[in-house]
Amino acid sequence: MPATILVVEDEPAIQELISAALQHAGHRVMRAYSAEEAVPLVNGTLPDVVLLDWMLPGMSGIQFARRLRGEERTRELPIIMLTARGEEQDKVSGLDAGADDYLTKPFSPRELVARIKAVLRRRAPQMTEDCVEVEGLRVDPVTHRVTGNGRQLELGPTEFRLLHFFMTHQERVFNRTMLLDQVWGDHVFVEERTVDVHIRRLRAVLESTGHDGLIQTVRGSGYRFSVLPG
Ligand code: CA
């Protein structure tokens, strides 16, 4: 499950080591030497996980974690704090500030990759490789196959990601900006109405097996995947 990971670490050697390990594991890496440098990166592309060093020049890791938690767009972004050995108080404060996990330096690349996988599984179910099935509609993220009542459905790559995201985040309303962040990722040049176009295509395919009603339009807000009547 390749993810986009933002590494905020001011020590070049450690940043390089972490980035190399993540790339080796198949992840995409965005890098920043400070929280100030990380802000515009996050504004451009919403990462799947943030690896955040505690001690940074300028805004500290803790302050940046609080800031991410305080904004709607980044509220649920998984954060792993990196701390130096023995700073037990840091871990407590880090978790208080909203970090999902912490890693004590020095750590092995293997441990890093395992922690990222665990956090993604918890916080971002659409990143895992488990099949999802709802009322006979089944999505397999490994083979990219979608079936409705056992019948194969042909979806484009964007419709596939959209459906998988919805099915792993049921009963919640997402506006177009949130969907662009979560499904498109880097969407600086994508217009919001693009979302409507792909929703329409997705519904058209789901209609053949009677699953189109699962994608509901919530007037004035966005879209929701729900088994309950809209
Ligand atoms: Ca540091």
Boltz pocket constraint, residues with backbone or C-beta under 6 A from the ligand:
constraints:
  - pocket:
      binder: B
      contacts: [[A, 9], [A, 10], [A, 11], [A, 53], [A, 54], [A, 55], [A, 56]]
      max_distance: 6.0
